[in-house]
Amino acid sequence: MLSNFKEKMKRDLKLCYQELEQAHKVVEQFQKALLQASQKKKTMEILKEREEKRHYDRIAYQERIFMDEVASSLFQQKERS
């Protein structure tokens, strides 16, 4: 009877270890997926920041051109007066 109990406990323990190993594999897969998603998110954030910078640089350039035109126009008006 004790030997049956020991054998059952060994089988149960072996099954628990197999389940634990399988759970570790699942966790590893989720960790890899999370890492890939994090890297993709970071890449997208960097691309977004670059695009925003380009956008603001274009606006600043257009504003400088406009202000130069205003200054030039004012200068020409002063010269005529």
Phi and psi in degrees as GROMACS dihedral restraints (atoms count N, CA, C in turn):
[ dihedral_restraints ]
;  ai    aj    ak    al  type     phi  dphi    fc
    3     4     5     6     1   -63.8    20    10
    4     5     6     7     1   -36.2    20    10
    6     7     8     9     1   -67.8    20    10
    7     8     9    10     1   -36.8    20    10
    9    10    11    12     1   -62.6    20    10
   10    11    12    13     1   -42.1    20    10
   12    13    14    15     1   -62.6    20    10
   13    14    15    16     1   -44.9    20    10
   15    16    17    18     1   -62.6    20    10
   16    17    18    19     1   -42.5    20    10
   18    19    20    21     1   -64.1    20    10
   19    20    21    22     1   -42.5    20    10
   21    22    23    24     1   -63.0    20    10
   22    23    24    25     1   -41.5    20    10
   24    25    26    27     1   -65.4    20    10
   25    26    27    28     1   -38.7    20    10
   27    28    29    30     1   -63.7    20    10
   28    29    30    31     1   -44.3    20    10
   30    31    32    33     1   -62.9    20    10
   31    32    33    34     1   -44.0    20    10
   33    34    35    36     1   -62.9    20    10
   34    35    36    37     1   -42.2    20    10
   36    37    38    39     1   -65.0    20    10
   37    38    39    40     1   -42.3    20    10
   39    40    41    42     1   -61.5    20    10
   40    41    42    43     1   -43.3    20    10
   42    43    44    45     1   -63.1    20    10
   43    44    45    46     1   -41.2    20    10
   45    46    47    48     1   -62.1    20    10
   46    47    48    49     1   -42.1    20    10
   48    49    50    51     1   -64.8    20    10
   49    50    51    52     1   -39.3    20    10
   51    52    53    54     1   -63.8    20    10
   52    53    54    55     1   -42.6    20    10
   54    55    56    57     1   -64.5    20    10
   55    56    57    58     1   -39.3    20    10
   57    58    59    60     1   -64.6    20    10
   58    59    60    61     1   -42.3    20    10
   60    61    62    63     1   -63.1    20    10
   61    62    63    64     1   -42.3    20    10
   63    64    65    66     1   -63.1    20    10
   64    65    66    67     1   -41.2    20    10
   66    67    68    69     1   -63.6    20    10
   67    68    69    70     1   -38.6    20    10
   69    70    71    72     1   -62.5    20    10
   70    71    72    73     1   -39.8    20    10
   72    73    74    75     1   -64.1    20    10
   73    74    75    76     1   -41.2    20    10
   75    76    77    78     1   -64.2    20    10
   76    77    78    79     1   -43.6    20    10
   78    79    80    81     1   -61.0    20    10
   79    80    81    82     1   -42.9    20    10
   81    82    83    84     1   -59.5    20    10
   82    83    84    85     1   -42.9    20    10
   84    85    86    87     1   -63.0    20    10
   85    86    87    88     1   -43.3    20    10
   87    88    89    90     1   -66.1    20    10
   88    89    90    91     1   -37.0    20    10
   90    91    92    93     1   -64.5    20    10
   91    92    93    94     1   -41.0    20    10
   93    94    95    96     1   -64.1    20    10
   94    95    96    97     1   -43.8    20    10
   96    97    98    99     1   -63.1    20    10
   97    98    99   100     1   -40.8    20    10
   99   100   101   102     1   -64.6    20    10
  100   101   102   103     1   -42.2    20    10
  102   103   104   105     1   -61.7    20    10
  103   104   105   106     1   -45.2    20    10
  105   106   107   108     1   -62.7    20    10
  106   107   108   109     1   -42.9    20    10
  108   109   110   111     1   -64.6    20    10
  109   110   111   112     1   -40.0    20    10
  111   112   113   114     1   -63.9    20    10
  112   113   114   115     1   -42.0    20    10
  114   115   116   117     1   -65.1    20    10
  115   116   117   118     1   -41.4    20    10
  117   118   119   120     1   -64.9    20    10
  118   119   120   121     1   -41.2    20    10
  120   121   122   123     1   -62.1    20    10
  121   122   123   124     1   -44.7    20    10
  123   124   125   126     1   -61.9    20    10
  124   125   126   127     1   -42.6    20    10
  126   127   128   129     1   -60.8    20    10
  127   128   129   130     1   -44.7    20    10
  129   130   131   132     1   -64.0    20    10
  130   131   132   133     1   -39.6    20    10
  132   133   134   135     1   -63.0    20    10
  133   134   135   136     1   -41.8    20    10
  135   136   137   138     1   -63.9    20    10
  136   137   138   139     1   -45.1    20    10
  138   139   140   141     1   -62.5    20    10
  139   140   141   142     1   -39.6    20    10
  141   142   143   144     1   -63.6    20    10
  142   143   144   145     1   -44.5    20    10
  144   145   146   147     1   -61.7    20    10
  145   146   147   148     1   -41.7    20    10
  147   148   149   150     1   -63.1    20    10
  148   149   150   151     1   -42.9    20    10
  150   151   152   153     1   -65.3    20    10
  151   152   153   154     1   -41.1    20    10
  153   154   155   156     1   -61.7    20    10
  154   155   156   157     1   -42.0    20    10
  156   157   158   159     1   -62.5    20    10
  157   158   159   160     1   -44.7    20    10
  159   160   161   162     1   -59.2    20    10
  160   161   162   163     1   -42.9    20    10
  162   163   164   165     1   -61.0    20    10
  163   164   165   166     1   -49.4    20    10
  165   166   167   168     1   -66.8    20    10
  166   167   168   169     1   -34.5    20    10
  168   169   170   171     1   -63.5    20    10
  169   170   171   172     1   -41.6    20    10
  171   172   173   174     1   -63.4    20    10
  172   173   174   175     1   -42.5    20    10
  174   175   176   177     1   -62.6    20    10
  175   176   177   178     1   -45.2    20    10
  177   178   179   180     1   -62.1    20    10
  178   179   180   181     1   -40.7    20    10
  180   181   182   183     1   -62.3    20    10
  181   182   183   184     1   -46.3    20    10
  183   184   185   186     1   -63.0    20    10
  184   185   186   187     1   -38.3    20    10
  186   187   188   189     1   -65.2    20    10
  187   188   189   190     1   -40.1    20    10
  189   190   191   192     1   -63.1    20    10
  190   191   192   193     1   -43.6    20    10
  192   193   194   195     1   -60.6    20    10
  193   194   195   196     1   -45.4    20    10
  195   196   197   198     1   -61.3    20    10
  196   197   198   199     1   -46.0    20    10
  198   199   200   201     1   -65.2    20    10
  199   200   201   202     1   -36.3    20    10
  201   202   203   204     1   -63.5    20    10
  202   203   204   205     1   -41.4    20    10
  204   205   206   207     1   -64.7    20    10
  205   206   207   208     1   -41.0    20    10
  207   208   209   210     1   -63.4    20    10
  208   209   210   211     1   -46.1    20    10
  210   211   212   213     1   -62.6    20    10
  211   212   213   214     1   -43.0    20    10
  213   214   215   216     1   -63.4    20    10
  214   215   216   217     1   -42.7    20    10
  216   217   218   219     1   -63.5    20    10
  217   218   219   220     1   -43.7    20    10
  219   220   221   222     1   -63.6    20    10
  220   221   222   223     1   -40.7    20    10
  222   223   224   225     1   -62.4    20    10
  223   224   225   226     1   -44.4    20    10
  225   226   227   228     1   -63.8    20    10
  226   227   228   229     1   -38.3    20    10
  228   229   230   231     1   -65.7    20    10
  229   230   231   232     1   -38.5    20    10
  231   232   233   234     1   -66.8    20    10
  232   233   234   235     1   -37.7    20    10
  234   235   236   237     1   -66.7    20    10
  235   236   237   238     1   -34.7    20    10
  237   238   239   240     1   -74.3    20    10
  238   239   240   241     1   -28.2    20    10
